Amino acid sequence: MIKILYSFLFCGAICLIAQLILDNSKLTPGHITSILVVTGSFLDIFSIYDKIVEIVGGGAMVPITSFGHQLIHGGLASAVSFGPFGIIMGMFDLTASGISAAIIFSFFFTLIFKPRN
């Protein structure tokens, strides 16, 4: 039960930080998304994001910061086995399902819904 609360608070904190940046700067949502992905990457480089996942649970794998975590985590894990080329292979290996799902769902949604100008 406590991990559910931690997950809720962690995701809420990420959203709060993003909203504060959006409201108090001239950055666009694309800039903020990039900042959060890079932040997740840096937290994984120093093994901080893994500790967050242990404490928070699955809620740490939901926000956009987890995408950066997965990119670096997969790249570093494959680099041990395959060298420098393993970095790219690991990034695509761990994130391929999420990227593929986003492309497929967005394609079907554009067929169903009429986009606005």
Number of C-alpha atoms within 10 A of each C-alpha: 5 10 14 13 11 18 21 14 15 19 18 14 12 16 14 12 13 16 14 11 16 15 11 8 9 9 11 11 13 9 13 16 14 14 16 21 21 20 18 23 23 17 20 23 15 9 13 14 24 17 12 19 15 11 15 21 17 14 21 24 18 12 17 20 25 24 21 24 26 23 23 24 23 20 23 22 16 21 18 11 12 13 13 13 12 19 22 17 17 23 21 17 16 18 15 12 11 12 12 11 11 11 11 11 11 12 11 10 11 10 10 9 8 8 8 4 3
